[in-house]
Amino acid sequence: MRIMILCILTWSAIMAQAQQPLLYHHFDGTNLSLRWKMVNARTWTKALNDGFQVTRTNVATGEVQQFEVRNQTLRFLNSAADDSPKYVVAKLLDSETNHSAYIEDIFEGAEVDFSDVDELRMELVDYVLNTNHQLIFNSGFGFKDEEIISSETLNYTITGPDNLKLEFVLEPETYEETKVSEVKPTWENKKVTLEWNTRANNEVFFGYEVHQSIAEAPFEILDTLLINPTDTSSDQALHFIYRQISLNNNDDPYTFRIYGRDYLGLRSQNFKEVTGQGSIGIGASPSIDRSDLLNTNEVHLAWSLYPEFEPNVKEWRIYVGEHWDGPYESDSLNIDPSTNHLIRSLPYENNFFRVAAVDLNGKEHSSFPVLVTHLDTIPPATPTNLTAVIDSNGIVDLTWDQNVEKDFYGYKVFFGFDSTREMTLAHFKAIPISIFKDTIGLKSLNRDLFYKVTAVDNRNNRSPFSKIVKLLKPDIIAPLSPNFYDYKSLPGGTQLAWHTSSSGDVVNQQLFRRNIEEEVDWTLVQEWQAPNMDSTFTESNLLPSSTYAYFMMAMDSSGNFSEPSKPVVIKTLPKHDVDLSRWDINLEENDSVLFNHDFVDPEIYNIQLIKASKDQPAHIVALLDIDTKSFTDRLPKKNQTYSYFIKIIYKDGYETEFSEPKNIRYE
């Protein structure tokens, strides 16, 4: 009962979409049955009292007959079983019935919209009449004419309340019954699936009957199927009936007939019939074991199937296409099932072959495609007009002219940092277009970057490489800093020595200085431009006895500056204004030399007297303080020239240069 209720509710939704009363007919060659369905509950209710009039006109003779059609079901209230269709229709058409309560009882508590009880009555009656032929006429919503002469054209006009008018013309000699749609069977192991379209005939057939015959035995009705009530959906699957039927075995032939059931509850005279038998079928796809390319530009195909399925092969078929995903065309059909190899021609440059096994019920089982290409040793043309640019982020854009060969497959792009060495493939898959984007790390010392391109065809024939294009990578790496290795304090000055930056692209070096006691900011003292990169510097006009700090920086050709070098701190020496000639020597009679000076500066710590000769290197012979004004030095040998000079050491550590020498000849 629940299934019936759900079907009624769905039928109600469909009927609500109709705009005009519907007129159905069934003609069996002798009898004509007409049925009309109301879509307006008010008109339907009036018709229960007023009835309908059917006018039958013989078109040839002009003869007119009229018939009154009224509800005659009230007699069933006392004669029919309570759950019979007759009784249900009679109760719904009886004006004395409490229709709300009766309908609620029918639906057994299901949620029902009682806003229009008469519309519910109409829809329930219409649904019951779909499968009860005689009840259509008893209820007053149909007419049956049993006096049809095959040569006469008859016109039927149905009139009713609210100016209702429907017409139907019957030409018996040319009348053709609506055909049942084609049925597609799929035979499998001990089962078959029957499939047919319902959309095309849903205005004629309310359902279908399935009849079955086993091994040519008499037909028996197997099932009655209603059409999908949502057949107006755009989902194509809802426009079909799929009926799976179990078979007792695979040996007996089965025949099925599909009849239509129309809206007058009658079975169609025509049917669709299918015959076949179950089969274990082919449980696996064949495999192509060989696809040998011959020198004649043909292919030798060989295939196989699991031995247990070979008896179920009805024929082999070969298909070929230009692309893996098709479309495929028939190459060879009806190949003997005992054959497992053939030589076939190659219609395309690239040929994808499939071998299909057809089982005893006509079902195909296809292999995976295999690719066979023409013999080809000619490479594509060399890529031309290769250009490349690189931005500050290391993004490289390459372009070149597109190849136009029919069998062209793609490009391979290679890169390297040395054009004289083997270069590296810059990607994994071949590139189909003449554009490539690459990303290069910039934090390396390799400034030069090289690219070249080769074209590849479908047979992996490679063109010669394009001309190599060279790029200069943006330089973001700072040069190494210069490094001080020596320094010296001078009176009111300094002397520096350093190792210049070892980076090869340095174009500038700068020396900065700051007086630690008096200055906050650094001063650029000296700047050198490549290639004149000095590694020493002497500065004189500084404050004596002051502390100075120095650091250096290097700049490369891209404007990157090094880190500041490790600084050096130097304290300048005080300045002493001294005349180093204020001394003298004299040869004495006792083989000695008398040294005299007149220095009076109290800041002098000592005076070094130094002597040198041919036999003796320079050496200190005396250290004299400021108060010792003379010194006598003995001469060890005659016939020698002795050179004397001095050097003054101050108390603050300052040392003068050596004085000019003064010579004595000892004969």
Secondary structure, 3 states (H helix, E strand, C coil): CHHHHHHHHHHHHHHCCCCCCEEEEEECCCCEEEEEECCCHHHHHHHHHHCEEEEEEECCCCCEEEEEECCCCCCHHHHCCCCCHHHHHHHHHCCCCCHHHHHHHHHCCCCCCCCCHHHHHHHHHHHHHCCCHHHHHHCCCEEEECCCCCCCCEEEEEEECCCEEEEEEECCCCCCCCCCCCEEEEEECCEEEEEEECCCCCCCEEEEEEEEEECCCCCEEEEEEECCCCCCCCCHHHHEEEEEEECCCCCCCEEEEEEEEECCCCEEEEEEEEEECCCCCCCCCCEEEEEEECCCCEEEEEEECCHHHHHHEEEEEEEEECCCCCCEEEEEEEECCCCCEEEEECCCCEEEEEEEEEECCCCEEECCCEEEECCCCCCCCCCCCCEEEECCCCEEEEECCCCCCCCEEEEEEEEECCCCCCCEECCCCCECCCEEEEECCCCCCCCEEEEEEEEEECCCCECCCCCCEEEECCCCCCCCCCEEEEEEEEECEEEEEEECCCCCCEEEEEEEEEECCCCCCCEEEEEEECCCCCCEEEECCCCCCCEEEEEEEEEECCCCECCCCCCEEEECECCCCCCCCCEEEEECCCCEEEEEECCCCCCEEEEEEEEECCCCCCEEEEEECCCCCEEEEECCCCCEEEEEEEEEEECCCCECCCCCCEEEEEC
